């Protein structure tokens, strides 16, 4: 009796939060989980961006169609972003496979929806998100259900600040943040789990004075404006790994049957501290001047831009991740301490792809005056000038 009384007294003395009743269990057709907690990154458009993935599994006995997905601020239930059925159909990849997009999940099917939530500059970054999902179950009498699931914290860790990886003008931030497909949706099933190291990757190419990426033979790497440009250390750090022996690929198409170990071509992984690692990929053979264990300073030359590995045109692939493996790590946002945006290819990725494949000029919209920016990430198809 005394023990029971003591337990009751202790329980009464606990903070109110500890006595919050456990919610009643409710059957839900979908199981939803965020794969990796998002981290906000300030972009060159003046807004902050959350880029992350929501896994959805249909645990019901019927096929379902996703009618609407809303991203809510968890604390206030304020709607931050909304997708209708057509939007979902463009972003939900069955099995997480790029190219298998649909708004429908069959019984027992799993999919990943790739989300990009832009936040107004004046609004605070939410501490947590939750997702309100409206779906239609294909029962003999179809039923529409709305459930709230997929709660996740939003990391408050600030992005690492990088120096320039290249010096000069006309550098194009291709396949960059936040809605392009080649990097943002490069979700890979590796070693029994999903990994997305390339979430914030940029493929840096360069235009000449005529806004061309390439002039001359399209099959010759030397015809591309960026080929051979010196690649610089973006911060003081330690080289974790590097490769220097793979040959150039012939531009124009991705190589067939390339082993996954050669995907990055000649590369460097640089540990810049704070749990952040920088990948430089597709470097020119014989140009890498550092090896594992080397200590480098910001601005040191590490190698030259090439066309090795899984590459169809000379470029510098650069991304930041939370571990030393270029593929097994999780991609994290980053910013550059200073750069100038001189133009934008507002015609989009098809225009860029055409310019790369044919040598025609990019359709650039000049910024007048140019934007001198600090501690933000250049968004997709910005044309950037880096200086020392």
N, C-alpha and C positions, 0 to 999 in steps of 0.2 A: 504493500500500500504506500509506504513512504517513497519507494522507488518510482512508482507511478506518479505520485504527487510531484516529485522532483522533475520528472520528464515534462509534465504539464506546465510547470512553472518556467522551465527553460524555454519551452516552445512559445509561451506567452511573451517572453522577453526578447525573442528574436525580432529583427527588423521586419517591417511589413512586407518588404519584397520577398523575404524568405518564406512567407506564409501565402504567397500568391497561389491560388488553386491551380492544379494541373489541368490544362484544357481537356475536355472530353474527347475521346478518339472519334474521328470522323473518317469514313471510307472516302478516298479520293481516287478518281480514275488515273490521274497522272502522278508520277513521282518526279519531283524537280529538284535539282541540285546545281549550284554554281560550281564549275570545275576548278576555278582559281579566283580567290577574292580580288576584285578590281582595285586598281590604283589610278587616281586621276592624274592626267597630264595636261599642262597648259599648251594650247596650240597656237600656231601663227595667225589664226583667225580671231584671237582675243577671247576664245572660250576655253573651258576645261572639258576634257573628254574622258569618259569611262568606256573601256573596251574590254569585253569579257564574254564568256560562253556559259550558257545555261543548258544543262543536260536534261532531257525529258524522256521518260519511259512510260509507255501506255500499259498500265497494270490491269486494265479493265478487260472484260470478255468481249468487247466490241471495238471495231475500228472507230477512230475519232478524227474529227477535223478541228484544227485549232482556228477559232474564229477571231480571237483577239488576245494580245499579250500586252499588259501594262506594267511598266517599271515604276514602283512606288518608293518614296522615301519611307523607310520603315517606321520612323518615330511619329510622323504626321499623316501618313497615308496620302500625301500629295503625289499626284501623277507627274512624273518627270519625263516619261517617254511612252509612246503607244504605237503598237503595230497592228494593222488590220490583217485580214486573211491573206490578201495579196502580198503584203510586206512579209508575213510569216513564210509564205511559200518561196520567197526569194532568200530567206535567211536560215531556214531550218534544214539541216543536212541529215538525212537518214543515216544512222550509224556513224555520224560525224564525217562522212565521206564527201569531199568537195565534188560537186557535180550531181549529187543525189538529193536535190532540194525539193521539198514538198510541204504543204500544209497539213498533210494527212499522216497519221501514225496508225499502222495496223495493230492488231492485238499482239502484245508482247514486243512491239517494235520500240527501238530507242533512237533518239535523234539529238542533235546539238544545234541550238539556235545561237547564232553569232550576233551579239548585241553591241551597239554603239550608242551611248547616251551622251549627247552634248549638253553641257551645263552653261547657263548664263554666267558671264564673268562676275556679276554682282551677287550671285546666289552662293551661299556656303556649300561646300562639298558635303553631301549626306554621310553620316557615319555608318549607315546600314541601308540596304535595299531589300525589297521583297517584290514578288511578282504575282499579279492578279491575272489569271488565265481563264478565258472563256472558251469552252469547247462544245462540240456537238457529238454525241455518241450515236453511232449508226445502229440503234436497236430497231426492232420492228416498228415501234413508235419512237422516232428520234427524240432525244432529250438534250437540252442545252444546260450546261452546268458551268458555274464559275467557282474556281477554287483559288486560294491564296497560298503560295508555296515558294520555295527557293530563296529563303532569307539568307543574306550574306553580309558580312561586315565589309566596309570600304576601307582599305588600308590608308592610313594617314602618313605613311613614310614618303618624304619628298623624293622626287626623281633625281638620279645623279646628274650633275652638271658636267658636260663634256666640252672640250676645246674642239677646234675644227679638225676633221679627218682628212681634209683636202684644202689646198690653197688656190684661190683663183675665182673666176666668175663663170656663170653659165651652168652651174651644177643643178641637175634636175632630180628632185626627190621622187623617184618613180616607185609605184606600188607601195606608197606609204600610208600612214594613218589618215582616215580611220575606217573607211568602208571598202577598200580594195579587197580583192579576193586572194591573190597569190600568197601574200604573207599573213594577213589577218586571219585567214581560214586554213592555214597550214597546220591543222591539228593532226598529229601522228600517233597511232597506237604503237608504242615502243616499250619493250620489256614489261608487258602486261599492264601498262597504264597509258593514259593520254598525256602528251606533251605538246606545248605550243611555244617554242622558243622564239619564233619569228613574228610574234604578235605586233611588235612595233618596228620591224625591220624596214630599212629603206635601201633600194637599189639606186645608187648614185650613178647617173650618166651625165654627159656634158654636151651642150650645144656650142657650135662655133659662131662666128659673126653673122652667118646666114641662118641661124637657128636650126642647123642640121646636126644630128647625132653622128652621122656617118657621111663621108664623101669619098668616092672612089669604089673599089671593089668591096662588095658586101661580104665576101668570103675571107677578107684579110683583116685580122684584128687591128692592124696598124691604121686602117682607114677610119676607125672610130675616134672621135675627138678626145675621149677620156683615156684612151689606151696609153699606158706608161706613166700616167700621172703619179707623183710620189704620194704615198699613203702615210699619214702621220699618227703618232700616238695622241689620243684624245685626252689623256691624263697621265700622271705619274703612275707607274704600276709595274707588275711582274708578269712576264710572259709565262703562261701555263703550258701551252702547247703550240706547235707550229708545224707546217709542212711546206716543202719547197720543190718537190720533184715531179709534179704532174705536168703533162704537156698542155699547150693551148688547145682548146676545142675550135673547130671551124664554126664561125658565126652562122646564124640563120636558122638553127634548130637545136633543141635540147638533145644531148647525146642519148643514144639508146642503151638500155641495159647497164647503166652506170651503177657500180656498187654503192651502197649507202655510205660507206666509209669515205668515198671520194666526192660526195655531193658538194662539199664546200670548196673543192679544188685545193689549191695552195692557200693556206689560211694562217691566221694568228688568233689565239685567244689570250686576252690581256686581263689580268686581275687588277682592278682599279680600287679595290677596297670597299668596305661597307656591304659586302655580299654581292657586289656587281661585277660582271665579267663582260668584256666587249669582244665580239667576233668580227673579224675582217675576213671576207671570203673572196675566192676567185682571183687570187693574185697571180701576177706574171711568174712563170717558172724561172727559178734562179734569182729572183729579185728579193726574196725574204732575207733580211739581214740580221734577224734575231732568232734565238732558239729558246727552248724551255729553260726557265731560271733566269733569263736576262732581266736586268732592271732597266727600265726606260723612263725618260722624262717627257712630259707633255711637249709636243712639237717635234720629237725625234722621228726621223724617217724609218719606217718599218719595212716597206716593200713598195711595189708598184702595181697599179691596176692592170689586171689581165682578163683572161677569158677561160679559166680552168674550172673543172668540175661541172656541176649541173648549171650550165650557163649557155645562153644562145647569143649573147653579145657582150663585149667588154663592159664591165661595170664593177663598182665596189659595193658589195653587199655588207651592210653594217647593222648589227643589232646588239642589244644589251640584254643579259639574262641573269638569273639568280644562281647559276652554278657553272662549272667549268666545261660542261659538255655542250657543244653547239646545237645538239638536237634534243637531248634528254632534259634540258633545263626549262624553266618557265620564263618567257619573255617579259621584261619589265620596261616601263616607260622611262624616258630620259629626255633631257633638254640640252641645247647648245647655249653656251654663255653669251655668244654674240654672232649675228650674221645679218645679211641684208637680203630681202626678197625683192627681186627686180621685175619679175613677171610670173604669170601663172598660165598653165595650159588648161584653159577653161573648156576646151573641147574634149577633155577626158582621156581615159586610158586607150580607147580605140585610136585616137589621134596619135598618141605616143607610140603605140604598137606599129602603126603604119609608118611613122617616121623612122623607127628602128629597122623595120623590114624592107623599106624601099629607098631610104635616103632623102625623102621629101622633108621640107622644113616643118618644125612644130608650129602649131597654130597658137602663138603666144599672145597673151594680153599683158602689155607692159603696165607696171604700177608707177604712177606719176603723182608724187615723188616716190622713189623706192622706200620700202619699209625697213628701218633699222631696228632689229628686234633683239631682245635679251631674255635668256632663260625660258625659252619656249621650244616646242618641237615643230619643225617645218612640216606642214601638212602636204598631202599627196599632190604631186605635180607642181609644187612651188619651184621656181628657178632662183637659186641661192648663190650669193657671193660670200666666200669665206676669206678673211684676211688674218694675218698674224696679230 
